[in-house]
Structures are given as structure tokens and as C-alpha cells.
Amino acid sequence: MTSPDTPTVDDVFDFTDSEDNDAPFPPSYMVVRFAADVKPRAIAWLVDKVRGPRSHGGAELLVRRQHTEPGEGIILHVSASCRKLLELAEEMELKKRDQAGLMREFLFAHLRDFVGEKGDREDLLTTAERQLIVRHELDNIRALSEDPSIPGYVNFRMYEGQSIVQVMMHKLLITAMYPLHDAEALKLLSSKWYFSKEQPVEAIRLYFGEAVALYFKFLDFYTVKLLIPLTLVGVLQMALSTLETLPFFCVCNVIAVTVFLEVWRRRSNEAAFQWGTIGMTSLDEPRPNFHGTMMVDTITGRLLPQFPRRTTYIRMYCVSLPIVVLCLFLAFLVMLASFHAEERLTQLAKDPESGVTSLTVMAPSVIYSILVYIVNLYYRQLATYLTEWENHRTQSQFERHRVIKLVAFEFVNTFMALFYIAFVYQDMDMLRSQLATMLIILQLVNNVQEAVLPLLMRCMSKVPSPPRVPDSSTVRAPSASGDAKDSADTRGLRYRGPARSLELYPGVPEVLQGIPELDPDDPRQQQALAEGAMDVYEGTYDDYLEVFIQFGYVFLFSAVYPQAALWALFNNLIESRVDAFKLCRLYQRPLARRVKDTGAWQRAFEAIGAMSIVTNCGLLCVSPPLRRLAPELSQTEWVLRWMVVEHLLMAVRYVLHQAIPDKPEWVRVALAKLNYQSKQALRKERALKRRLSSRRSPWKPGQPSGQTHLEPRRDAELH
């Protein structure tokens, strides 16, 4: 705690932040692109919110307008001063490493503890963190009671506390919002990423954020720590080719999966502690689309939307869950119909007079594959809608419940057919053939689809024009009279900056004249257009899904196909480079997201690990070659023996789960140390407040010694 005579941050560091339009504009941390038909008044109103003071619901950010031709959508570049970024970093409770090497919550008043006396404050926050902060502020510009609708669009209603930017994106007034790549940093990262033996996780985190970095850390850990040892086991099994050793290798696989998942949980907690995200909880900052009654938050004391959790649970279990179960059941019925149709056609093909050919027999499978692809697209929209409707408070909660819905559907579509072949048909040769096809052909096709096809399409296509607002009844193209009306009606636009003449920016509506333009030769203008035409990286869901499906292929059916780990290893060595290439060259820069773990994916992989014990024991039990090794046993005795093995493996799994702690000892000690230091700092702060209070307020007769009349109020403020 600094004393009253200690120099303040402003005394030590020269913050010369200026809103002067002639001052150099900082790096663009977010680009906002509007549809071509958006009324200028609505844009000016949003800019007022972005630039305005917080006392009036603004974000106090910096804005510049990119030069665009008439008829093109307005493009804004949003940035923030260094001081504002540091203040917001404290408000968002970002954790940074101080001069003593401890990862603790950043405090703007203690800036010297993090950068030293002569440190560069510009280097304290990474570019990913700066973009995260700016996007957070944009998303948290909330509608006030005086903002019933977007100016110029009376049909676009808003409730108090709703995220204005999210409403404008939902209504297609804002067509894109993305951060820009840093060419030099990206070149440096890609040069050591494409051909490195290990993933440069820390460099990935500094550029793309924690969510992307954790995915690559998981992919690298999964490939090196699990697939490489199991590949050697699979090759050894191929060399031996004996049925007697197959159960031993299956047991090794299921135990290895359990150990891997438990150790990975420890590793992810280590990374979360080092990255300062281990303390994220369900009571963190609400996500932009979280809505509810605006009330004072009991924890932070700020005005935030509040929504009853019981209502969320009722929506989840009474509405969403039955709908999801119904969709899973229908998907299972469609799969059964496809199998029965193919089986019927196969029988008819044996009769030459039926006219059924081998190509006709393949028709149900082809139709089923196409149908699954189409239904998956619609189910994703349904899952997103249901999860949004459930109204989860934080982004991590939203992602977790959305992933659970999607993974359940993907599991039915991907694995139920294999279960049907294994335990209904009991055709091990057919099952082995299906697994080989999935692991070799389909994963190769996926890699080509992810990297090669987008690159070819990008080379052959031109930059697309920005999309237009589709609803012509509510979103009209600005006519001459309409522009005049928007220009004249500027009531409520309080922070448009200095008055501008119409001649300053020819062709720009008067209501937008207060937004200064970037310099004509500023390279960010061309960069914004070029990157705006790139594909949008939707997040790590599809990447985790590929690994999840591969994980199921390898471990659910290792009793039938021990060589699966070998093909998975080859795929992952290519996959990591393909993912790196598409992030660095093919996609817009994704917005950094802070995560503390893999969320629902950890549970999904653990479910596969537990299920692999049951499936592999079941496959060994129904295997005719193994059954012939013990012909003296009855069917019931044979099944009971494998049930005993399955229960023993489940017990081993439980023991391993309990024996391996989630957090390593050094992380638990470090967390306890930080907690102790926080308590000590609070005690020192209280003691200092008492001393200052005692100096200002003399002791009165009848008042307890060492306590002034100001103490109860100050203690209440601290609590």
C-alpha cells in the first residue's frame, strides 16, 4: 500500500492521452463494418456511445472512420489510449506477472509493481489482451432507459441493459467486427510454428489468446503423450498378430486413456495458473447477450443485468433437454432406416431379375450422409438458439452447454452406426474396414477441405462486396431527403466532437462529419478490406470436434483395430500444421478469449474414456476367435468373466481419478500464498485507513481508544 507521500502513477508515468483529432491514432484493435444501407444517424449514435463518457453510458474509446466510396458500408477503426486500456485491465481483473515473478491481479495504482520504475507500460498488455479489452467494452455498451430503439429504426426495439452492438449485429446493421493481424508478429510466429517439433504455446497465447493456445497445447499433449506410446503398442500387436495378447493391449489402452485425461487436467490447471485464468468462475463478468433486470450486483456493486438461475435451470431441463433428446432419437431412427434399407437392397441385389445393382445398394448410405450433413447445419442453429434462450450468465457457461448439445448429436451420427455394426451385426471385418476408412480417407479429406480448398477459392475469387440489410421494410437505403432528415435530426448525439463543415469530407453525411478519417495513406485501410474478405474463424469447436471423433475411433474400438493410433498420429502431425496455416493465412484474426480449461470437452473425452472400457470388453466378449479359445465355458460364464474384467477396469479408473490430484502441489501452494498476501494487504490497508482517520478526527470522551467515528463507515466500504 502506497503512503500519501508516495508519487502517484501519473507522477511517475507520463500519460498524454488525447482525443484531439490531429493526434496520432493508436493501433486499430477492432474494425467495425456497417451494411451499405444503414442510416447515418444510427452510426453516429453508436459512435457517440463508443466515444462518450461512462457517466452517460459510453465506453470512452477512440474512433476513426475509413474512407469509403458512396454506396459502400461505413468502416470504423476502434482503439483506446494506453491509460484507458490499463484502467480497463484492472476493471476486468486481468492477472499479470509482477516484478517479483508472481501472477496476481493487475492494479493501475500499482503499475510500478508490474513494469518497474523505468519499464515500458506499452508492453504490459499483449495485443490479444488489448483487442479483448476493446471488444469487451464495445459489447458492454448497454441500452439505457432513454434508448428504446436504434435511432432511425423504430422496429428494432431494445430493453434496458441490452448490448447495443449485439443488437446491431443481430439485425445486420453491423455486418462484421474483427481485429486486424499484426504482420510482423504473425510472420515471426508462423516461422517457428509450421515446422517446430513442439507447439509454441506461449507465442500462440500472446497472439491469439488463451482459448486457441489451450487447444494446441491439448493437441500436442494428446499426440506426444498418448498416441506415440500407443502407436508403438499397436505396431507391436501387428507384429505379434496373436489373439492371446489382444486383451492385454486393450487393457493398456483403456488405462493409458484414463491416466492421460487425469494428467491433462493437471496440465491445464498449470497453464491456467500461469496465464492468470484459474480463478474464473460463474460469477464473472456477464457475457454481452446475457439479459435481465438491471440491478446492483451484490459482488461487484456495479449495475449489471440480473436473471434468476432457477429460470435458467427450468428452461434447460424442462424445455431444452426434451428437445435435444427428441432430436437424438430421430437421428437414431434415421440411422436404423438407412441400415435396414441397405440390408434390404443387398438381399434384392442377389436376385438378377430384381434390377438392383451395386450402385443402388450404396444409395441409402449416400443419402444418409447427405442428410446428416444438412441436419447438422440446422441442429447447430437450434442448439445455439436454445442455449441463447437459456440465458447463461458467462461466456464459458454458454459455450459449455452449447458444446454438450452439439457433441451429443455428433456422437449419435458418428458412432451409433459403428455400435450397430459391432453389437447387432457383429461383423468385425466390416467394423475394421469402416474404422480404417474413417481414420485414413475422411481425415485426409478434412485436411484438404480445411486448408487446400479455402486457399484455392481465395486465389480464384474476388473480394466480395459487403452484405446489405435484407429487410427493406425497416432498413431503407438513405435517399437525398432521408439523408437531409438524418443530418438535421441530431438530437441526443452529445459527443460528436468539434463541429465540422460539409466540405471537410466530401460525400459524407453531415451527421458523420464529426468522425475523423484515417490518413489517406494509412495501410490499415487496405488491410481492413483484405482481411474483411477472409473467412471467419468460428472458434475452436470444430477443431476439438475433429480430435474428439478421432479419439472415439481410436479408443472405443481398439480391440478390433489396434493400428488406429498409428493413423491418428500421422493425421495429427499434419493437422497441427494445417490448423496453424489456416489461422495464420486463411482466416481473419480470431478474437482472443480467456479460458481456464477445455470446459465441456474435458467431460466429453472422459465420457469416451469410460465408455471405451465397456465397448472394448464387449467387443472381446463377442469376438468368435477369442470365444474359441475357451470352448468349455458356457455363453453365460464367458459373458460374466468379461463383466468382471469390465468392473475391475472401472474400479482402476476410479482409483486413478482419486489418486491423481487436479492441481499439482506447487499450484496449490502458490494459490494459498496469493490468498495470504491478499489478506495481509487488506490488513495493511485497513491499518493505514485507521491512522489517516485518527489524524483527521480527534478522540472524544466516551469513544473507544484507537477507533474514530469514521471507522464503521470505512469498514463497510471495504466490505
C-alpha positions in Angstrom: 0.0 0.0 0.0 1.5 3.3 -1.0 1.7 6.1 1.5 0.2 9.6 0.9 3.6 11.0 0.1 4.4 8.3 -2.5 4.3 9.6 -6.0 1.2 8.6 -7.9 1.1 6.7 -11.2 0.6 10.0 -13.1 3.6 11.5 -11.4 5.9 8.6 -12.5 4.4 7.8 -15.9 3.6 10.5 -18.5 0.1 9.6 -19.8 -0.5 12.1 -22.6 -3.7 10.6 -23.9 -5.6 13.0 -26.2 -8.9 13.0 -28.0 -7.5 15.6 -30.4 -8.4 14.6 -34.0 -4.9 15.6 -35.1 -3.1 13.3 -32.6 -1.6 10.1 -33.9 -4.2 7.3 -33.8 -3.2 4.2 -31.9 -3.2 0.8 -33.4 -6.7 -0.4 -34.6 -7.8 -3.0 -32.1 -11.2 -3.6 -33.7 -12.7 -3.0 -37.1 -16.5 -2.4 -37.3 -18.1 -2.7 -40.7 -21.7 -1.5 -41.3 -24.1 -2.5 -44.0 -24.3 -0.2 -47.0 -27.9 0.8 -46.3 -27.6 1.7 -42.6 -28.8 5.2 -41.8 -26.0 7.6 -40.9 -27.9 8.7 -37.8 -27.7 5.2 -36.4 -24.0 5.0 -37.0 -23.4 8.5 -35.4 -25.5 7.4 -32.4 -23.3 4.3 -31.9 -20.1 6.3 -32.3 -21.4 8.7 -29.6 -21.8 5.8 -27.3 -18.4 4.4 -28.1 -16.6 7.8 -27.6 -18.8 9.1 -24.9 -18.0 9.2 -21.1 -19.1 6.3 -18.9 -21.3 8.6 -16.9 -23.6 8.7 -20.0 -23.3 5.0 -20.9 -20.3 5.4 -23.2 -17.1 3.4 -23.5 -14.5 6.3 -23.8 -12.8 4.6 -26.8 -11.1 6.2 -29.8 -12.7 6.0 -33.2 -11.6 6.8 -36.8 -13.5 6.3 -40.0 -12.1 4.7 -43.0 -12.5 6.4 -46.4 -15.2 4.6 -48.4 -16.9 5.4 -51.7 -20.6 6.4 -51.8 -22.8 3.3 -51.6 -20.2 1.3 -49.6 -20.7 0.5 -46.0 -19.1 2.7 -43.4 -16.0 1.1 -41.8 -14.8 2.3 -38.3 -11.5 1.6 -36.6 -11.7 1.5 -32.8 -8.8 1.9 -30.5 -8.1 3.0 -26.9 -5.4 5.1 -25.2 -2.8 3.4 -23.1 -4.2 4.7 -19.9 -7.7 3.6 -20.7 -6.5 0.1 -21.6 -4.7 -0.2 -18.2 -7.7 1.1 -16.3 -10.0 -1.4 -18.1 -7.5 -4.2 -17.5 -7.9 -3.6 -13.7 -11.7 -3.5 -14.1 -11.7 -6.8 -16.0 -9.5 -8.3 -13.2 -6.7 -9.4 -15.6 -3.8 -11.0 -13.9 -0.3 -10.1 -14.8 3.1 -11.1 -13.6 4.7 -8.5 -11.3 8.4 -7.7 -10.8 8.7 -10.4 -8.1 7.5 -13.0 -10.6 4.1 -13.6 -9.0 1.0 -13.8 -11.2 -1.6 -11.5 -9.5 -4.4 -9.2 -10.2 -3.4 -6.1 -12.0 -4.0 -2.7 -10.2 -3.5 0.5 -12.1 -2.4 2.3 -9.0 0.4 -0.3 -8.5 1.6 0.0 -12.1 5.3 0.2 -10.9 5.0 -3.2 -9.3 4.4 -4.7 -12.8 6.7 -2.7 -15.1 9.2 -1.2 -12.6 10.4 2.4 -12.4 11.7 2.5 -16.0 9.6 -0.2 -17.6 7.6 0.2 -20.7 3.9 0.3 -19.9 3.1 -0.3 -23.6 4.5 -3.9 -23.3 2.5 -4.8 -20.2 -0.6 -5.9 -22.2 -0.4 -8.1 -25.2 -2.1 -7.3 -28.4 -4.5 -10.1 -27.8 -5.4 -8.6 -24.4 -5.8 -5.2 -25.9 -8.2 -6.5 -28.5 -10.1 -8.4 -25.8 -10.5 -5.3 -23.7 -11.7 -3.2 -26.6 -14.2 -5.8 -27.7 -15.4 -6.2 -24.1 -16.1 -2.5 -23.9 -17.9 -2.5 -27.2 -20.1 -5.4 -26.3 -20.9 -3.9 -22.9 -22.3 -0.6 -24.2 -25.7 -1.2 -22.8 -29.0 0.4 -23.8 -30.3 3.0 -21.3 -33.9 3.7 -20.3 -33.8 6.6 -22.8 -32.8 4.2 -25.7 -36.0 2.3 -26.5 -34.8 1.6 -30.1 -32.0 2.2 -32.5 -32.3 5.7 -34.0 -34.0 5.6 -37.4 -35.3 2.0 -36.8 -38.3 2.2 -34.5 -39.0 -1.5 -35.1 -35.6 -2.5 -33.7 -36.6 -2.4 -30.0 -34.2 -2.7 -27.1 -34.7 -3.3 -23.4 -32.6 -1.6 -20.8 -29.3 -3.3 -20.2 -29.2 -5.0 -23.6 -25.9 -4.9 -25.6 -26.3 -2.3 -28.3 -23.6 -3.8 -30.5 -25.0 -7.3 -30.3 -28.5 -5.9 -31.3 -27.0 -4.2 -34.3 -25.1 -7.3 -35.3 -28.2 -9.4 -34.9 -30.2 -7.0 -37.1 -27.4 -7.0 -39.7 -26.7 -3.3 -39.3 -23.2 -4.3 -38.3 -22.1 -7.0 -40.8 -18.6 -7.7 -39.4 -16.4 -6.9 -36.4 -12.9 -8.3 -36.3 -9.4 -7.4 -35.1 -6.5 -6.9 -37.5 -3.5 -9.1 -37.9 0.0 -7.8 -36.9 2.0 -8.7 -40.0 5.4 -8.7 -38.3 4.3 -10.6 -35.2 2.4 -13.1 -37.4 5.4 -13.7 -39.6 7.6 -14.3 -36.6 5.0 -16.7 -35.1 4.4 -18.7 -38.3 8.1 -19.1 -39.0 8.6 -21.1 -35.8 5.2 -22.7 -35.8 4.9 -24.5 -39.1 7.9 -26.8 -38.7 8.5 -26.9 -35.0 8.7 -30.2 -33.2 6.5 -28.8 -30.3 3.8 -26.2 -30.4 5.0 -22.7 -29.4 2.1 -22.5 -27.0 3.2 -19.3 -25.2 3.7 -17.4 -28.5 0.3 -18.6 -29.7 -1.3 -17.4 -26.5 0.3 -13.9 -26.8 -1.0 -13.5 -30.3 -4.3 -15.5 -30.4 -5.3 -15.7 -26.8 -5.8 -18.5 -24.2 -8.6 -20.4 -26.0 -6.6 -21.1 -29.1 -3.4 -21.7 -27.2 -5.1 -24.3 -25.0 -6.4 -26.2 -28.0 -2.9 -26.5 -29.5 -1.5 -27.4 -26.1 -4.1 -30.2 -25.8 -3.4 -31.4 -29.4 0.3 -31.5 -28.8 -0.1 -33.3 -25.4 -2.5 -35.8 -26.9 -0.3 -36.6 -29.8 3.0 -36.9 -27.9 2.0 -38.3 -24.6 -0.8 -40.7 -25.7 -0.6 -41.5 -29.4 3.1 -42.1 -29.8 3.3 -44.7 -27.0 0.1 -46.4 -28.2 1.3 -46.4 -31.7 4.3 -48.4 -30.6 1.9 -50.8 -28.8 -0.3 -51.1 -31.9 2.7 -51.8 -34.2 3.9 -54.5 -31.7 0.4 -56.0 -31.7 0.5 -56.1 -35.6 3.9 -57.8 -35.4 2.7 -60.4 -32.9 -0.8 -61.0 -34.5 -1.9 -63.2 -31.7 -5.3 -63.3 -30.1 -3.9 -64.1 -26.7 -2.1 -60.7 -26.4 -5.1 -58.6 -27.7 -6.8 -58.3 -24.3 -3.6 -57.2 -22.7 -3.2 -54.4 -25.3 -6.8 -53.3 -24.8 -6.3 -53.1 -21.1 -3.2 -51.0 -21.7 -5.2 -48.7 -23.9 -8.0 -48.0 -21.5 -5.6 -47.4 -18.6 -3.5 -45.1 -20.7 -6.6 -43.1 -21.7 -7.5 -42.7 -18.0 -4.0 -41.6 -16.9 -3.8 -39.2 -19.9 -7.1 -37.4 -19.1 -6.2 -37.0 -15.4 -2.7 -35.7 -16.2 -4.1 -33.4 -18.8 -6.4 -31.9 -16.2 -3.3 -31.1 -14.1 -1.5 -29.6 -17.1 -4.5 -27.4 -18.0 -4.6 -26.1 -14.4 -0.9 -25.3 -14.5 -1.4 -23.4 -17.7 -4.5 -21.6 -16.3 -2.4 -20.5 -13.2 0.5 -19.3 -15.4 -2.0 -17.4 -17.6 -4.0 -15.9 -14.8 -7.3 -17.5 -15.7 -7.5 -20.2 -13.0 -9.8 -18.0 -10.8 -12.6 -17.6 -13.5 -16.0 -18.5 -12.0 -19.7 -18.5 -12.9 -19.9 -15.1 -11.2 -17.5 -13.4 -13.6 -18.4 -10.6 -15.9 -21.7 -11.4 -17.8 -21.5 -12.1 -21.5 -22.9 -9.5 -23.9 -26.1 -11.3 -24.7 -26.9 -12.1 -21.1 -30.1 -10.2 -20.3 -32.2 -9.5 -17.2 -33.3 -6.8 -14.8 -30.6 -4.1 -14.3 -29.7 -4.2 -10.6 -26.8 -3.5 -8.4 -24.6 -6.6 -8.4 -24.1 -7.9 -4.8 -20.5 -8.9 -5.5 -19.1 -6.0 -7.6 -21.5 -3.3 -6.6 -21.9 -2.3 -10.2 -25.2 -2.0 -12.2 -25.4 -5.3 -14.1 -28.3 -7.4 -15.6 -29.6 -10.0 -13.1 -31.5 -13.1 -14.1 -32.8 -15.9 -11.8 -30.7 -19.1 -12.1 -33.7 -21.2 -11.3 -35.4 -19.9 -14.5 -32.3 -20.9 -16.5 -32.4 -24.4 -15.0 -36.2 -24.7 -15.7 -35.5 -23.8 -19.3 -32.6 -26.3 -19.6 -34.3 -29.3 -18.1 -37.9 -28.8 -18.9 -37.6 -27.5 -22.5 -34.1 -27.8 -24.0 -33.4 -31.3 -22.7 -36.6 -32.9 -24.1 -36.0 -31.2 -27.4 -32.4 -32.4 -27.6 -33.4 -36.0 -26.6 -36.1 -36.0 -29.3 -33.5 -34.9 -31.9 -31.1 -37.7 -30.8 -33.9 -40.2 -31.0 -34.9 -39.1 -34.5 -31.3 -39.2 -35.6 -31.0 -42.8 -34.3 -34.2 -43.8 -36.2 -32.9 -42.3 -39.4 -29.7 -44.3 -39.0 -31.7 -47.5 -38.4 -33.8 -46.8 -41.5 -30.6 -46.4 -43.6 -29.3 -49.7 -42.3 -32.5 -51.6 -43.0 -32.8 -50.1 -46.5 -29.3 -51.0 -47.3 -29.8 -54.5 -46.0 -33.0 -54.9 -48.0 -31.3 -53.7 -51.2 -28.4 -56.1 -50.6 -30.8 -59.0 -50.4 -32.6 -57.9 -53.6 -29.3 -57.5 -55.4 -28.7 -61.2 -55.1 -31.7 -61.7 -57.4 -30.6 -60.9 -61.0 -34.2 -60.2 -62.0 -34.7 -57.5 -59.4 -32.7 -54.9 -61.3 -30.9 -53.8 -58.1 -27.2 -53.1 -58.8 -24.2 -52.5 -56.5 -24.6 -48.7 -57.1 -28.2 -48.9 -55.9 -27.1 -50.7 -52.8 -24.9 -47.7 -51.9 -27.8 -45.2 -52.3 -29.0 -45.4 -48.7 -25.5 -44.7 -47.3 -25.0 -41.8 -49.7 -28.5 -40.3 -48.9 -27.9 -40.8 -45.2 -24.5 -39.0 -45.3 -26.0 -36.0 -47.2 -29.0 -35.9 -44.8 -26.7 -35.9 -41.8 -24.7 -33.0 -43.2 -27.8 -30.9 -43.8 -29.4 -31.8 -40.5 -26.2 -31.0 -38.7 -26.3 -27.4 -40.0 -29.8 -26.9 -38.8 -29.2 -28.6 -35.5 -26.3 -26.3 -34.8 -28.6 -23.3 -35.2 -31.2 -25.0 -32.9 -28.6 -25.7 -30.3 -27.3 -22.2 -30.4 -30.8 -20.8 -30.2 -31.7 -23.0 -27.2 -28.5 -22.2 -25.3 -29.0 -18.5 -26.0 -32.6 -18.7 -24.8 -31.5 -20.4 -21.6 -29.7 -17.2 -20.8 -26.4 -18.3 -19.2 -24.5 -15.6 -17.4 -20.9 -16.1 -18.6 -19.4 -17.0 -21.9 -17.8 -20.1 -20.5 -21.2 -21.4 -19.3 -22.8 -20.6 -22.7 -20.0 -22.5 -24.5 -20.2 -25.5 -22.2 -23.9 -26.0 -22.6 -23.8 -25.5 -26.3 -21.0 -27.9 -26.7 -22.8 -30.6 -24.7 -25.8 -30.3 -27.0 -23.7 -30.4 -30.2 -21.4 -33.3 -29.1 -24.4 -35.5 -28.1 -25.8 -35.1 -31.6 -22.4 -35.7 -33.3 -21.9 -38.8 -31.2 -25.2 -40.3 -32.4 -24.5 -39.5 -36.0 -20.8 -40.6 -35.9 -20.6 -43.6 -33.6 -24.1 -45.2 -33.4 -23.6 -46.8 -36.8 -20.4 -48.4 -35.6 -22.0 -49.7 -32.5 -24.8 -51.2 -34.6 -22.2 -53.0 -36.8 -20.3 -54.2 -33.8 -23.0 -55.4 -31.5 -26.0 -56.1 -33.8 -24.4 -57.4 -37.0 -21.3 -58.5 -35.0 -19.3 -58.2 -38.3 -15.8 -57.4 -37.1 -14.3 -57.3 -40.6 -16.9 -54.7 -41.7 -16.2 -52.7 -38.5 -12.5 -52.8 -39.1 -13.0 -51.6 -42.7 -15.2 -48.7 -41.6 -12.6 -47.6 -39.0 -9.8 -47.7 -41.5 -11.9 -45.6 -44.0 -12.7 -43.1 -41.3 -9.2 -42.7 -40.0 -7.4 -42.6 -43.3 -9.7 -41.3 -46.0 -12.0 -39.0 -44.2 -9.3 -37.3 -42.1 -7.3 -36.7 -45.3 -10.4 -35.2 -46.9 -10.9 -33.0 -43.9 -7.4 -31.6 -44.0 -7.7 -30.8 -47.7 -11.1 -29.2 -47.1 -9.7 -27.1 -44.3 -6.6 -25.8 -45.9 -6.3 -26.5 -49.6 -9.8 -25.7 -50.8 -10.1 -22.3 -49.0 -6.7 -21.3 -50.4 -7.7 -22.2 -53.9 -11.1 -20.4 -53.6 -9.4 -17.4 -52.2 -7.0 -17.2 -55.1 -9.7 -17.6 -57.7 -12.4 -15.4 -56.1 -12.6 -11.6 -55.9 -13.2 -9.6 -52.7 -16.9 -9.8 -52.1 -19.0 -6.7 -51.6 -20.3 -6.1 -48.1 -23.8 -7.6 -47.5 -26.8 -5.4 -47.4 -29.5 -5.3 -44.8 -32.3 -7.6 -46.1 -35.4 -6.1 -44.5 -36.3 -3.3 -46.9 -39.4 -2.5 -44.8 -37.4 -1.4 -41.9 -33.9 -0.7 -43.3 -34.2 1.8 -46.2 -31.4 3.0 -48.4 -30.6 6.6 -47.5 -32.1 8.9 -50.1 -31.4 12.5 -50.5 -34.4 13.5 -48.4 -33.6 10.8 -45.9 -30.0 12.0 -45.5 -31.2 15.5 -45.0 -33.5 14.4 -42.3 -30.8 12.3 -40.6 -28.4 15.2 -40.9 -30.8 17.7 -39.4 -32.2 15.5 -36.6 -29.1 15.1 -34.4 -30.8 15.3 -31.0 -29.2 13.1 -28.4 -25.9 13.0 -30.3 -23.9 14.6 -27.5 -20.3 13.6 -28.1 -19.8 14.1 -31.8 -16.6 16.1 -31.3 -15.9 19.5 -32.8 -18.2 20.9 -35.4 -17.2 20.1 -39.0 -18.1 21.7 -42.2 -19.5 19.6 -45.0 -16.5 20.3 -47.2 -14.1 18.5 -44.9 -15.2 15.0 -46.0 -17.0 15.4 -49.4 -19.8 13.0 -49.9 -20.1 12.1 -46.2 -23.4 12.9 -44.5 -23.3 15.8 -42.1 -24.2 13.7 -39.1 -20.9 11.7 -39.7 -18.7 14.7 -40.2 -17.6 14.7 -36.6 -15.9 11.3 -37.0 -12.4 12.0 -38.3 -10.9 9.8 -41.1 -7.7 7.9 -41.1 -4.9 9.3 -43.2 -5.4 8.5 -46.9 -2.1 6.6 -47.0 -2.7 4.7 -43.8 -2.1 1.0 -44.7 -4.8 -0.1 -42.2 -7.4 0.8 -44.7 -6.3 -1.7 -47.3 -5.6 -4.2 -44.6 -9.1 -3.9 -43.2 -10.6 -4.5 -46.7 -8.4 -7.5 -47.4 -8.9 -9.2 -44.0 -12.6 -8.4 -44.1 -12.9 -10.7 -47.2 -11.3 -13.6 -45.3 -13.2 -16.5 -43.8 -14.3 -16.1 -40.2 -12.7 -18.4 -37.6 -15.7 -19.6 -35.6 -13.7 -20.8 -32.6 -12.1 -24.0 -31.5 -15.3 -26.1 -31.6 -14.7 -27.7 -35.0 -11.1 -28.3 -34.1 -11.9 -30.0 -30.8 -14.7 -32.0 -32.6 -12.2 -33.5 -35.1 -10.0 -34.6 -32.2 -13.0 -35.9 -30.2 -14.2 -38.0 -33.1 -10.7 -39.4 -33.8 -10.4 -40.1 -30.1 -13.5 -42.2 -30.2 -12.4 -44.1 -33.3 -9.1 -45.0 -31.7 -10.2 -46.0 -28.2 -13.8 -47.2 -28.4 -12.8 -49.9 -30.9 -9.1 -50.6 -30.2 -10.0 -54.3 -29.6 -10.8 -54.5 -33.3 -8.3 -52.1 -34.8 -5.2 -51.7 -32.7 -3.4 -49.9 -35.5 -5.8 -46.9 -35.2 -3.4 -45.0 -33.1 -0.8 -45.1 -35.9 -3.1 -43.4 -38.4 -4.3 -40.9 -35.8 -0.7 -40.0 -35.1 0.0 -39.4 -38.8 -3.1 -37.3 -39.1 -2.3 -35.1 -36.0 1.2 -34.4 -37.2 -0.4 -33.0 -40.4 -3.4 -31.5 -38.6 -1.4 -29.3 -36.3 0.4 -27.7 -39.3 -2.9 -27.3 -41.2 -4.5 -25.6 -38.3 -1.5 -23.3 -37.9 -1.6 -22.4 -41.6 -5.3 -21.7 -41.7 -5.1 -19.4 -38.6 -2.1 -17.5 -39.9 -3.0 -17.2 -43.6 -6.7 -18.1 -44.4 -8.8 -16.7 -41.6 -9.5 -13.4 -40.0 -7.7 -12.9 -36.7 -9.9 -14.5 -34.1 -10.9 -12.5 -31.1 -8.9 -13.6 -28.1 -10.9 -15.5 -25.4 -9.8 -16.2 -21.9 -10.4 -19.8 -20.7 -9.3 -21.8 -17.7 -9.8 -25.3 -19.1 -11.2 -27.1 -22.1 -14.7 -26.9 -20.5 -17.2 -29.4 -21.7 -14.6 -31.1 -23.9 -12.9 -32.5 -20.8 -16.1 -34.2 -19.8 -16.7 -35.4 -23.3 -13.3 -37.0 -23.5 -13.7 -38.5 -20.1 -17.1 -40.0 -21.2 -15.3 -41.6 -24.2 -12.6 -42.9 -21.9 -15.2 -44.6 -19.6 -17.2 -45.9 -22.5 -14.1 -47.4 -24.1 -13.8 -49.8 -21.2 -17.3 -51.1 -21.8 -17.0 -51.3 -25.6 -13.7 -53.0 -25.7 -14.7 -55.6 -23.2 -17.9 -56.1 -25.2 -16.0 -56.5 -28.4 -13.7 -59.0 -26.9 -16.6 -60.9 -25.4 -18.5 -61.2 -28.8 -15.4 -62.0 -30.8 -15.7 -65.5 -32.2 -11.9 -66.2 -32.4 -11.5 -65.4 -28.8 -14.5 -67.4 -27.9 -13.0 -70.4 -29.4 -10.0 -70.1 -27.0 -12.3 -71.3 -24.2 -14.9 -73.7 -25.7 -15.5 -75.3 -22.3 -17.2 -72.2 -21.0 -20.8 -71.6 -21.5 -22.1 -68.4 -23.0 -23.2 -67.1 -19.6 -19.9 -67.9 -18.0 -18.0 -66.2 -20.8 -20.1 -63.0 -20.5 -19.7 -63.0 -16.7 -16.0 -63.2 -16.9 -15.8 -60.2 -19.2 -18.2 -58.3 -16.9 -15.8 -58.9 -14.1 -12.9 -57.6 -16.2 -15.0 -54.5 -17.1 -15.9 -53.8 -13.4 -12.2 -54.2 -12.4 -11.1 -51.7 -15.1 -13.8 -49.3 -13.9 -12.5 -49.6 -10.4 -9.0 -49.0 -11.6 -10.2 -45.9 -13.4 -11.9 -44.6 -10.3 -8.8 -45.2 -8.2 -6.6 -43.3 -10.7 -9.1 -40.4 -10.8 -8.9 -40.1 -7.0 -5.2 -40.7 -6.7 -4.1 -38.0 -9.3 -5.0 -34.6 -7.9 -6.4 -31.9 -10.2 -3.8 -29.4 -9.3 -0.1 -30.0 -8.7 1.3 -29.2 -5.3 3.2 -26.1 -6.5 0.0 -24.6 -7.9 -1.9 -25.2 -4.7 0.9 -23.6 -2.7 1.1 -20.6 -5.0 -2.7 -20.1 -4.7 -2.6 -20.3 -1.0 0.3 -17.8 -0.9 -1.6 -15.3 -3.1 -4.6 -15.7 -0.8 -2.4 -15.0 2.2 -0.8 -12.0 0.6 -4.2 -10.6 -0.3 -5.3 -10.8 3.3 -2.1 -9.2 4.5 -2.5 -6.3 2.0 -6.1 -5.8 3.2 -5.0 -5.7 6.8 -2.3 -3.1 5.9 -4.8 -1.0 4.0 -7.2 -1.1 7.0 -4.4 -0.1 9.4 -3.4 2.8 7.1 -7.1 4.0 6.9 -7.3 3.9 10.7 -4.1 6.0 11.0 -5.3 8.5 8.5 -8.8 8.6 10.1 -7.3 9.1 13.6 -5.3 12.1 12.3 -8.3 13.8 10.9 -10.8 13.0 13.7 -9.7 13.8 17.3 -10.6 11.4 20.1 -13.8 12.2 22.0 -14.6 11.3 25.6 -16.6 8.1 25.7 -15.2 6.8 22.4 -13.3 3.6 22.4 -9.5 4.1 22.2 -7.9 3.5 18.8 -11.3 4.0 16.9 -12.7 7.1 15.4 -16.2 7.8 14.5 -15.3 7.3 10.8 -14.3 3.7 11.2 -17.6 1.9 10.9 -18.4 3.6 7.6 -14.9 2.8 6.2 -15.1 -0.8 7.2 -18.5 -1.0 5.5 -16.9 0.4 2.3 -14.2 -2.2 2.4 -16.7 -5.0 2.7 
